[in-house]
Amino acid sequence: MKKNQNGFSIVEILAVLVITSVILVPLMATFSGSLELNNRSQQRLSATSVADSTLYGLEKIDFNDFRTKLDTANSSGDYYIEINEDNCNTLITTADQYLCTHIFTTIWNNASYSSATYKVFMLDYSLTTAERTSLLADTNIPESVRSTIETDDDIQLHLNGTDISTLIRVIVWIDFYDDPDLYMILTGLIADE
C-alpha cells in the first residue's frame, strides 16, 4: 500500500525551467558584457603603460637625431616625423637603434602592437598656421592624432628660459581595440638637455 505519493508533475518541472531561464539569460548577458568591458579596460591599461614607457624611452634617445629628421621633414613640407618599429634602423647610433627597437617590440601585459597600430608622431612645438593646416589635412596621420594636433594649443610651459622653437611635441598613438575602434593617445615634449 502506497501513501502520500507526492512528486512533481511535468507541468511543474517545465514551469521551473521557464522561470529559471527567464532569470538566467539576462544574468548571463550581463556577465558576458562585464567580461567584455573588463577586457577593454585591461587593454586600455596596457596601452596606457606602453604609451607612458614610450615617452620615457624616447627621452633617452639622442635629441639631435630627432631634431635633424624633423628639420628635414620641415624643409620637405611634411612637418612631422613618424617613428615605429619599422624605421628604428634609421637612427644614427646603434645604441639608439637598439633602444628604439626595444621600445616598439616589448610585450607589455601580454599586449604587443604592430607598426600599423603603434606609432609615434613628432612635430615642432611651435607651428605656424600654414604648418598646422598642412598637418590637419594630411590623411597619412590618423584622424585622432590630427584632432590632438588641432586641440593641443593649451599646453603651458614653465621651462625657465628654454627656447620653445627647439622643443619637439611627441604624440604616442596606439590603436588597442578593434570593435569598437579604440585608441590611446599620450602627448609630451622632448627638449635638448
ABEGO torsion letter per residue (X at the ends): XBBGBBBBBAAAAAAAAAAAAAAAAAAAAAAAAAAAAAAAAAAAAAAAAAAAAAAAAAAABBAAAAAAAAAAAAAAGAGBBBBBAAAAAABABAAAAAAAAAAAABBBGGBBBBAAABBBBBBBABBBAAAAAAAAABAABBAAAAAAAAAAAABBBBAGGBBAAABBBBBBBBBABAOBBBBBBBBBBBBBX
